[in-house]
Every structure is written in structure tokens, then in C-alpha cells.
Amino acid sequence: MKATVLQTTAKHFKALGHGKRLEIIFLLQGHQLTVNQIVQMTALRQATVSQHLMLLKDLELVVSEKIGKEIYYSLLLSSFQNIANLAKTLTRLTPIENTEPTVVDPICHMHLTPSTSDYTQEYDGVRHYFCGRGCLKEFSHLHKGAI
């Protein structure tokens, strides 16, 4: 195998080796999101999210598209989605099954399944599911004492 192929592959795996970049990649699976939406979902600073997206874009893993005044990011390669699914499998996370019900994050309105949500909170007798820590914090702020 050529050295350039190995170097490129190593750069991709290095990008996957950062937990916050992986979180962004998982959020982008099947979605187009703006920087502000990702900031809200991850509770990261805007500059941090922008840096991660720039690196992912340079590696041609993420593509951006301007729609109106907003720039939306999405995963570029369907094969990269397979890599993200492999990462979930390797960490023994439950794969999404078609029979599992879909729930909606009450803050960002992202559709997800209970098994893919690491962030949940019961409030007023109802279990709510969140795409990320940022949405859970926003929910807590809106419903003081929920957490």
C-alpha cells in the first residue's frame, strides 16, 4: 500500500480519535446542522465547534452548504457513516432498530431513539430524551429543578 494512502487513513482515524469530533459526527448522521445547532447540542464553545468542523471539512468528511443566511454541515461520505456505525458497534452501543420508537429532543427537535440517547431526564412524570449535554442543560435551565 502506498505511503500517501496510509497517511491519509491515519489522519482520518486521528480525527475519529477525538471524543468531541466523534460526538459531532454522530450528531451529523442523517442530519444537516448549523454551527449554532451543534453548539447548543454539545454545550461546546462556538469557536471549538468551528475548529472541529474545519478539520473534518479539510479531511473531506464533512461538507457545508449555504441555505439562505445559514451554513449547514453534513457528513460527506456514506461510507463514513458506516465507520461511525462501526465505532458504535465497537463500543457496544445498541444499534438503531427500525422497530424502536422515535422520540424528539424537546429543545432542538432532533429525532432519535431512546437507545441512542445518552442524556435523559424525567420531568413532571414524563421521560425526555436529548441529543446531547447542551440540550439537557437548556432543558434544565428552562425547567429549573428538573435535574
CNS distance restraints for C-alpha pairs under 8 A (distance, minus, plus):
assign (resid   1 and name CA) (resid   5 and name CA) 6.97 0.50 0.50
assign (resid   1 and name CA) (resid   6 and name CA) 7.24 0.50 0.50
assign (resid   2 and name CA) (resid   6 and name CA) 6.57 0.50 0.50
assign (resid   3 and name CA) (resid   7 and name CA) 6.11 0.50 0.50
assign (resid   4 and name CA) (resid   8 and name CA) 6.10 0.50 0.50
assign (resid   5 and name CA) (resid   9 and name CA) 6.10 0.50 0.50
assign (resid   6 and name CA) (resid  10 and name CA) 6.05 0.50 0.50
assign (resid   7 and name CA) (resid  11 and name CA) 6.27 0.50 0.50
assign (resid   8 and name CA) (resid  12 and name CA) 6.41 0.50 0.50
assign (resid   9 and name CA) (resid  13 and name CA) 6.31 0.50 0.50
assign (resid  10 and name CA) (resid  14 and name CA) 6.02 0.50 0.50
assign (resid  11 and name CA) (resid  15 and name CA) 6.24 0.50 0.50
assign (resid  11 and name CA) (resid  59 and name CA) 7.74 0.50 0.50
assign (resid  12 and name CA) (resid  16 and name CA) 6.37 0.50 0.50
assign (resid  12 and name CA) (resid  59 and name CA) 6.98 0.50 0.50
assign (resid  13 and name CA) (resid  17 and name CA) 6.09 0.50 0.50
assign (resid  14 and name CA) (resid  18 and name CA) 7.09 0.50 0.50
assign (resid  15 and name CA) (resid  21 and name CA) 6.86 0.50 0.50
assign (resid  15 and name CA) (resid  22 and name CA) 7.93 0.50 0.50
assign (resid  15 and name CA) (resid  55 and name CA) 7.90 0.50 0.50
assign (resid  15 and name CA) (resid  56 and name CA) 7.23 0.50 0.50
assign (resid  16 and name CA) (resid  21 and name CA) 6.70 0.50 0.50
assign (resid  16 and name CA) (resid  22 and name CA) 5.78 0.50 0.50
assign (resid  17 and name CA) (resid  21 and name CA) 7.96 0.50 0.50
assign (resid  17 and name CA) (resid  22 and name CA) 7.46 0.50 0.50
assign (resid  18 and name CA) (resid  22 and name CA) 6.26 0.50 0.50
assign (resid  19 and name CA) (resid  23 and name CA) 6.22 0.50 0.50
assign (resid  20 and name CA) (resid  24 and name CA) 6.31 0.50 0.50
assign (resid  21 and name CA) (resid  25 and name CA) 6.15 0.50 0.50
assign (resid  21 and name CA) (resid  52 and name CA) 6.11 0.50 0.50
assign (resid  22 and name CA) (resid  26 and name CA) 6.10 0.50 0.50
assign (resid  22 and name CA) (resid  84 and name CA) 7.96 0.50 0.50
assign (resid  23 and name CA) (resid  27 and name CA) 6.23 0.50 0.50
assign (resid  23 and name CA) (resid  42 and name CA) 7.80 0.50 0.50
assign (resid  24 and name CA) (resid  28 and name CA) 6.22 0.50 0.50
assign (resid  24 and name CA) (resid  38 and name CA) 7.12 0.50 0.50
assign (resid  24 and name CA) (resid  42 and name CA) 7.86 0.50 0.50
assign (resid  25 and name CA) (resid  29 and name CA) 6.44 0.50 0.50
assign (resid  25 and name CA) (resid  75 and name CA) 7.28 0.50 0.50
assign (resid  25 and name CA) (resid  84 and name CA) 7.43 0.50 0.50
assign (resid  26 and name CA) (resid  84 and name CA) 6.87 0.50 0.50
assign (resid  27 and name CA) (resid  31 and name CA) 7.20 0.50 0.50
assign (resid  27 and name CA) (resid  38 and name CA) 7.80 0.50 0.50
assign (resid  27 and name CA) (resid 131 and name CA) 7.47 0.50 0.50
assign (resid  28 and name CA) (resid  32 and name CA) 6.26 0.50 0.50
assign (resid  28 and name CA) (resid  33 and name CA) 6.75 0.50 0.50
assign (resid  28 and name CA) (resid  73 and name CA) 7.45 0.50 0.50
assign (resid  28 and name CA) (resid  74 and name CA) 5.54 0.50 0.50
assign (resid  28 and name CA) (resid  75 and name CA) 6.18 0.50 0.50
assign (resid  29 and name CA) (resid  74 and name CA) 7.43 0.50 0.50
assign (resid  29 and name CA) (resid  75 and name CA) 6.63 0.50 0.50
assign (resid  29 and name CA) (resid  81 and name CA) 6.63 0.50 0.50
assign (resid  30 and name CA) (resid  74 and name CA) 7.71 0.50 0.50
assign (resid  30 and name CA) (resid  75 and name CA) 7.89 0.50 0.50
assign (resid  31 and name CA) (resid  74 and name CA) 6.28 0.50 0.50
assign (resid  32 and name CA) (resid  72 and name CA) 5.53 0.50 0.50
assign (resid  32 and name CA) (resid  73 and name CA) 5.29 0.50 0.50
assign (resid  32 and name CA) (resid  74 and name CA) 4.82 0.50 0.50
assign (resid  33 and name CA) (resid  37 and name CA) 5.99 0.50 0.50
assign (resid  33 and name CA) (resid  38 and name CA) 6.60 0.50 0.50
assign (resid  33 and name CA) (resid  72 and name CA) 5.05 0.50 0.50
assign (resid  33 and name CA) (resid  73 and name CA) 5.31 0.50 0.50
assign (resid  33 and name CA) (resid  74 and name CA) 6.75 0.50 0.50
assign (resid  34 and name CA) (resid  38 and name CA) 6.36 0.50 0.50
assign (resid  34 and name CA) (resid  70 and name CA) 6.89 0.50 0.50
assign (resid  34 and name CA) (resid  71 and name CA) 5.84 0.50 0.50
assign (resid  34 and name CA) (resid  72 and name CA) 4.59 0.50 0.50
assign (resid  34 and name CA) (resid  73 and name CA) 6.08 0.50 0.50
assign (resid  35 and name CA) (resid  39 and name CA) 6.06 0.50 0.50
assign (resid  35 and name CA) (resid  46 and name CA) 6.97 0.50 0.50
assign (resid  35 and name CA) (resid  49 and name CA) 6.72 0.50 0.50
assign (resid  35 and name CA) (resid  50 and name CA) 6.74 0.50 0.50
assign (resid  35 and name CA) (resid  71 and name CA) 7.74 0.50 0.50
assign (resid  35 and name CA) (resid  72 and name CA) 7.52 0.50 0.50
assign (resid  35 and name CA) (resid  73 and name CA) 7.79 0.50 0.50
assign (resid  36 and name CA) (resid  40 and name CA) 6.15 0.50 0.50
assign (resid  36 and name CA) (resid  46 and name CA) 7.04 0.50 0.50
assign (resid  37 and name CA) (resid  41 and name CA) 6.16 0.50 0.50
assign (resid  37 and name CA) (resid 108 and name CA) 7.45 0.50 0.50
assign (resid  38 and name CA) (resid  42 and name CA) 5.97 0.50 0.50
assign (resid  38 and name CA) (resid  49 and name CA) 7.22 0.50 0.50
assign (resid  39 and name CA) (resid  43 and name CA) 5.42 0.50 0.50
assign (resid  39 and name CA) (resid  44 and name CA) 5.35 0.50 0.50
assign (resid  39 and name CA) (resid  45 and name CA) 6.29 0.50 0.50
assign (resid  39 and name CA) (resid  46 and name CA) 5.82 0.50 0.50
assign (resid  39 and name CA) (resid  49 and name CA) 6.56 0.50 0.50
assign (resid  39 and name CA) (resid 134 and name CA) 7.37 0.50 0.50
assign (resid  40 and name CA) (resid  44 and name CA) 7.60 0.50 0.50
assign (resid  40 and name CA) (resid 134 and name CA) 5.10 0.50 0.50
assign (resid  40 and name CA) (resid 135 and name CA) 6.12 0.50 0.50
assign (resid  41 and name CA) (resid 108 and name CA) 7.52 0.50 0.50
assign (resid  41 and name CA) (resid 131 and name CA) 6.40 0.50 0.50
assign (resid  41 and name CA) (resid 132 and name CA) 4.90 0.50 0.50
assign (resid  41 and name CA) (resid 133 and name CA) 6.33 0.50 0.50
assign (resid  41 and name CA) (resid 134 and name CA) 4.46 0.50 0.50
assign (resid  41 and name CA) (resid 135 and name CA) 5.10 0.50 0.50
assign (resid  42 and name CA) (resid 132 and name CA) 5.37 0.50 0.50
assign (resid  42 and name CA) (resid 133 and name CA) 5.53 0.50 0.50
assign (resid  42 and name CA) (resid 134 and name CA) 4.75 0.50 0.50
assign (resid  42 and name CA) (resid 135 and name CA) 7.45 0.50 0.50
assign (resid  43 and name CA) (resid 132 and name CA) 7.92 0.50 0.50
assign (resid  43 and name CA) (resid 133 and name CA) 6.20 0.50 0.50
assign (resid  43 and name CA) (resid 134 and name CA) 4.08 0.50 0.50
assign (resid  43 and name CA) (resid 135 and name CA) 7.72 0.50 0.50
assign (resid  44 and name CA) (resid  48 and name CA) 6.48 0.50 0.50
assign (resid  44 and name CA) (resid  49 and name CA) 6.52 0.50 0.50
assign (resid  44 and name CA) (resid 134 and name CA) 7.79 0.50 0.50
assign (resid  45 and name CA) (resid  49 and name CA) 6.39 0.50 0.50
assign (resid  46 and name CA) (resid  50 and name CA) 6.10 0.50 0.50
assign (resid  47 and name CA) (resid  51 and name CA) 6.19 0.50 0.50
assign (resid  48 and name CA) (resid  52 and name CA) 6.33 0.50 0.50
assign (resid  49 and name CA) (resid  53 and name CA) 6.14 0.50 0.50
assign (resid  50 and name CA) (resid  54 and name CA) 6.03 0.50 0.50
assign (resid  51 and name CA) (resid  55 and name CA) 6.31 0.50 0.50
assign (resid  52 and name CA) (resid  56 and name CA) 6.23 0.50 0.50
assign (resid  53 and name CA) (resid  57 and name CA) 5.91 0.50 0.50
assign (resid  53 and name CA) (resid  62 and name CA) 7.26 0.50 0.50
assign (resid  54 and name CA) (resid  58 and name CA) 6.07 0.50 0.50
assign (resid  55 and name CA) (resid  59 and name CA) 6.33 0.50 0.50
assign (resid  56 and name CA) (resid  60 and name CA) 6.32 0.50 0.50
assign (resid  56 and name CA) (resid  61 and name CA) 5.33 0.50 0.50
assign (resid  56 and name CA) (resid  62 and name CA) 5.52 0.50 0.50
assign (resid  57 and name CA) (resid  61 and name CA) 5.73 0.50 0.50
assign (resid  57 and name CA) (resid  62 and name CA) 4.69 0.50 0.50
assign (resid  57 and name CA) (resid  63 and name CA) 5.94 0.50 0.50
assign (resid  57 and name CA) (resid  64 and name CA) 7.89 0.50 0.50
assign (resid  60 and name CA) (resid  76 and name CA) 6.81 0.50 0.50
assign (resid  61 and name CA) (resid  75 and name CA) 5.93 0.50 0.50
assign (resid  61 and name CA) (resid  76 and name CA) 5.29 0.50 0.50
assign (resid  61 and name CA) (resid  77 and name CA) 6.41 0.50 0.50
assign (resid  61 and name CA) (resid  80 and name CA) 7.09 0.50 0.50
assign (resid  62 and name CA) (resid  73 and name CA) 6.52 0.50 0.50
assign (resid  62 and name CA) (resid  74 and name CA) 5.56 0.50 0.50
assign (resid  62 and name CA) (resid  75 and name CA) 4.46 0.50 0.50
assign (resid  62 and name CA) (resid  76 and name CA) 4.85 0.50 0.50
assign (resid  62 and name CA) (resid  77 and name CA) 7.81 0.50 0.50
assign (resid  63 and name CA) (resid  73 and name CA) 5.65 0.50 0.50
assign (resid  63 and name CA) (resid  74 and name CA) 5.58 0.50 0.50
assign (resid  63 and name CA) (resid  75 and name CA) 6.21 0.50 0.50
assign (resid  63 and name CA) (resid  76 and name CA) 5.38 0.50 0.50
assign (resid  64 and name CA) (resid  71 and name CA) 6.31 0.50 0.50
assign (resid  64 and name CA) (resid  72 and name CA) 5.42 0.50 0.50
assign (resid  64 and name CA) (resid  73 and name CA) 4.42 0.50 0.50
assign (resid  64 and name CA) (resid  74 and name CA) 6.52 0.50 0.50
assign (resid  65 and name CA) (resid  71 and name CA) 5.52 0.50 0.50
assign (resid  65 and name CA) (resid  72 and name CA) 5.24 0.50 0.50
assign (resid  65 and name CA) (resid  73 and name CA) 6.52 0.50 0.50
assign (resid  66 and name CA) (resid  70 and name CA) 5.71 0.50 0.50
assign (resid  66 and name CA) (resid  71 and name CA) 4.28 0.50 0.50
assign (resid  66 and name CA) (resid  72 and name CA) 6.17 0.50 0.50
assign (resid  67 and name CA) (resid  71 and name CA) 6.14 0.50 0.50
assign (resid  67 and name CA) (resid  72 and name CA) 7.11 0.50 0.50
assign (resid  75 and name CA) (resid  80 and name CA) 7.45 0.50 0.50
assign (resid  75 and name CA) (resid  81 and name CA) 7.41 0.50 0.50
assign (resid  76 and name CA) (resid  80 and name CA) 7.63 0.50 0.50
assign (resid  77 and name CA) (resid  81 and name CA) 6.87 0.50 0.50
assign (resid  78 and name CA) (resid  82 and name CA) 6.79 0.50 0.50
assign (resid  79 and name CA) (resid  83 and name CA) 6.61 0.50 0.50
assign (resid  80 and name CA) (resid  84 and name CA) 6.35 0.50 0.50
assign (resid  81 and name CA) (resid  85 and name CA) 6.19 0.50 0.50
assign (resid  82 and name CA) (resid  86 and name CA) 6.10 0.50 0.50
assign (resid  83 and name CA) (resid  87 and name CA) 6.23 0.50 0.50
assign (resid  84 and name CA) (resid  88 and name CA) 6.42 0.50 0.50
assign (resid  85 and name CA) (resid  89 and name CA) 6.24 0.50 0.50
assign (resid  85 and name CA) (resid  95 and name CA) 7.92 0.50 0.50
assign (resid  86 and name CA) (resid  90 and name CA) 6.07 0.50 0.50
assign (resid  87 and name CA) (resid  91 and name CA) 6.33 0.50 0.50
assign (resid  88 and name CA) (resid  92 and name CA) 6.24 0.50 0.50
assign (resid  88 and name CA) (resid  93 and name CA) 5.26 0.50 0.50
assign (resid  88 and name CA) (resid  94 and name CA) 7.65 0.50 0.50
assign (resid  88 and name CA) (resid  95 and name CA) 7.49 0.50 0.50
assign (resid  89 and name CA) (resid  93 and name CA) 5.76 0.50 0.50
assign (resid  89 and name CA) (resid  94 and name CA) 7.35 0.50 0.50
assign (resid  89 and name CA) (resid  95 and name CA) 7.17 0.50 0.50
assign (resid  93 and name CA) (resid 116 and name CA) 7.75 0.50 0.50
assign (resid  94 and name CA) (resid 115 and name CA) 6.26 0.50 0.50
assign (resid  94 and name CA) (resid 116 and name CA) 7.14 0.50 0.50
assign (resid  95 and name CA) (resid 115 and name CA) 7.86 0.50 0.50
assign (resid  95 and name CA) (resid 116 and name CA) 7.75 0.50 0.50
assign (resid  96 and name CA) (resid 100 and name CA) 7.20 0.50 0.50
assign (resid  96 and name CA) (resid 113 and name CA) 7.17 0.50 0.50
assign (resid  96 and name CA) (resid 115 and name CA) 7.31 0.50 0.50
assign (resid  96 and name CA) (resid 116 and name CA) 7.15 0.50 0.50
assign (resid 100 and name CA) (resid 113 and name CA) 6.69 0.50 0.50
assign (resid 100 and name CA) (resid 114 and name CA) 7.95 0.50 0.50
assign (resid 101 and name CA) (resid 113 and name CA) 6.18 0.50 0.50
assign (resid 101 and name CA) (resid 114 and name CA) 7.61 0.50 0.50
assign (resid 102 and name CA) (resid 111 and name CA) 6.30 0.50 0.50
assign (resid 102 and name CA) (resid 112 and name CA) 5.55 0.50 0.50
assign (resid 102 and name CA) (resid 113 and name CA) 4.79 0.50 0.50
assign (resid 102 and name CA) (resid 114 and name CA) 7.37 0.50 0.50
assign (resid 103 and name CA) (resid 111 and name CA) 5.72 0.50 0.50
assign (resid 103 and name CA) (resid 112 and name CA) 5.44 0.50 0.50
assign (resid 103 and name CA) (resid 113 and name CA) 5.59 0.50 0.50
assign (resid 103 and name CA) (resid 114 and name CA) 6.88 0.50 0.50
assign (resid 103 and name CA) (resid 129 and name CA) 7.03 0.50 0.50
assign (resid 104 and name CA) (resid 109 and name CA) 5.32 0.50 0.50
assign (resid 104 and name CA) (resid 110 and name CA) 5.56 0.50 0.50
assign (resid 104 and name CA) (resid 111 and name CA) 4.62 0.50 0.50
assign (resid 104 and name CA) (resid 112 and name CA) 6.22 0.50 0.50
assign (resid 104 and name CA) (resid 129 and name CA) 7.05 0.50 0.50
assign (resid 104 and name CA) (resid 130 and name CA) 7.79 0.50 0.50
assign (resid 105 and name CA) (resid 109 and name CA) 4.69 0.50 0.50
assign (resid 105 and name CA) (resid 110 and name CA) 5.32 0.50 0.50
assign (resid 105 and name CA) (resid 111 and name CA) 6.55 0.50 0.50
assign (resid 105 and name CA) (resid 112 and name CA) 7.46 0.50 0.50
assign (resid 105 and name CA) (resid 128 and name CA) 7.19 0.50 0.50
assign (resid 105 and name CA) (resid 129 and name CA) 5.61 0.50 0.50
assign (resid 105 and name CA) (resid 130 and name CA) 4.84 0.50 0.50
assign (resid 105 and name CA) (resid 131 and name CA) 6.37 0.50 0.50
assign (resid 105 and name CA) (resid 135 and name CA) 7.79 0.50 0.50
assign (resid 106 and name CA) (resid 128 and name CA) 7.28 0.50 0.50
assign (resid 106 and name CA) (resid 129 and name CA) 7.63 0.50 0.50
assign (resid 106 and name CA) (resid 130 and name CA) 7.31 0.50 0.50
assign (resid 106 and name CA) (resid 139 and name CA) 7.77 0.50 0.50
assign (resid 107 and name CA) (resid 130 and name CA) 7.79 0.50 0.50
assign (resid 107 and name CA) (resid 135 and name CA) 5.78 0.50 0.50
assign (resid 107 and name CA) (resid 138 and name CA) 7.25 0.50 0.50
assign (resid 107 and name CA) (resid 139 and name CA) 6.68 0.50 0.50
assign (resid 108 and name CA) (resid 135 and name CA) 6.97 0.50 0.50
assign (resid 110 and name CA) (resid 131 and name CA) 7.02 0.50 0.50
assign (resid 112 and name CA) (resid 116 and name CA) 6.62 0.50 0.50
assign (resid 112 and name CA) (resid 117 and name CA) 7.00 0.50 0.50
assign (resid 112 and name CA) (resid 131 and name CA) 7.28 0.50 0.50
assign (resid 113 and name CA) (resid 117 and name CA) 6.51 0.50 0.50
assign (resid 114 and name CA) (resid 129 and name CA) 6.72 0.50 0.50
assign (resid 117 and name CA) (resid 129 and name CA) 6.17 0.50 0.50
assign (resid 117 and name CA) (resid 130 and name CA) 6.09 0.50 0.50
assign (resid 117 and name CA) (resid 131 and name CA) 5.92 0.50 0.50
assign (resid 117 and name CA) (resid 132 and name CA) 7.70 0.50 0.50
assign (resid 118 and name CA) (resid 130 and name CA) 7.45 0.50 0.50
assign (resid 118 and name CA) (resid 131 and name CA) 7.47 0.50 0.50
assign (resid 118 and name CA) (resid 132 and name CA) 7.29 0.50 0.50
assign (resid 119 and name CA) (resid 129 and name CA) 6.10 0.50 0.50
assign (resid 119 and name CA) (resid 130 and name CA) 5.22 0.50 0.50
assign (resid 119 and name CA) (resid 131 and name CA) 6.85 0.50 0.50
assign (resid 119 and name CA) (resid 132 and name CA) 6.25 0.50 0.50
assign (resid 119 and name CA) (resid 133 and name CA) 6.59 0.50 0.50
assign (resid 119 and name CA) (resid 136 and name CA) 6.72 0.50 0.50
assign (resid 120 and name CA) (resid 127 and name CA) 6.78 0.50 0.50
assign (resid 120 and name CA) (resid 128 and name CA) 5.53 0.50 0.50
assign (resid 120 and name CA) (resid 129 and name CA) 4.53 0.50 0.50
assign (resid 120 and name CA) (resid 130 and name CA) 5.94 0.50 0.50
assign (resid 120 and name CA) (resid 136 and name CA) 7.47 0.50 0.50
assign (resid 121 and name CA) (resid 127 and name CA) 5.66 0.50 0.50
assign (resid 121 and name CA) (resid 128 and name CA) 5.29 0.50 0.50
assign (resid 121 and name CA) (resid 129 and name CA) 6.71 0.50 0.50
assign (resid 121 and name CA) (resid 136 and name CA) 7.72 0.50 0.50
assign (resid 121 and name CA) (resid 146 and name CA) 7.45 0.50 0.50
assign (resid 121 and name CA) (resid 147 and name CA) 7.06 0.50 0.50
assign (resid 122 and name CA) (resid 126 and name CA) 5.36 0.50 0.50
assign (resid 122 and name CA) (resid 127 and name CA) 4.14 0.50 0.50
assign (resid 122 and name CA) (resid 128 and name CA) 5.93 0.50 0.50
assign (resid 122 and name CA) (resid 146 and name CA) 7.42 0.50 0.50
assign (resid 123 and name CA) (resid 127 and name CA) 6.38 0.50 0.50
assign (resid 123 and name CA) (resid 128 and name CA) 7.31 0.50 0.50
assign (resid 123 and name CA) (resid 146 and name CA) 5.87 0.50 0.50
assign (resid 130 and name CA) (resid 135 and name CA) 6.06 0.50 0.50
assign (resid 130 and name CA) (resid 136 and name CA) 5.94 0.50 0.50
assign (resid 131 and name CA) (resid 135 and name CA) 6.82 0.50 0.50
assign (resid 132 and name CA) (resid 136 and name CA) 6.58 0.50 0.50
assign (resid 133 and name CA) (resid 137 and name CA) 6.17 0.50 0.50
assign (resid 134 and name CA) (resid 138 and name CA) 6.23 0.50 0.50
assign (resid 135 and name CA) (resid 139 and name CA) 6.12 0.50 0.50
assign (resid 136 and name CA) (resid 140 and name CA) 6.18 0.50 0.50
assign (resid 137 and name CA) (resid 141 and name CA) 6.13 0.50 0.50
assign (resid 138 and name CA) (resid 142 and name CA) 6.19 0.50 0.50
assign (resid 139 and name CA) (resid 143 and name CA) 6.01 0.50 0.50
assign (resid 139 and name CA) (resid 146 and name CA) 7.92 0.50 0.50
assign (resid 140 and name CA) (resid 144 and name CA) 5.60 0.50 0.50
assign (resid 140 and name CA) (resid 145 and name CA) 6.81 0.50 0.50
assign (resid 140 and name CA) (resid 146 and name CA) 5.44 0.50 0.50
assign (resid 140 and name CA) (resid 147 and name CA) 6.03 0.50 0.50
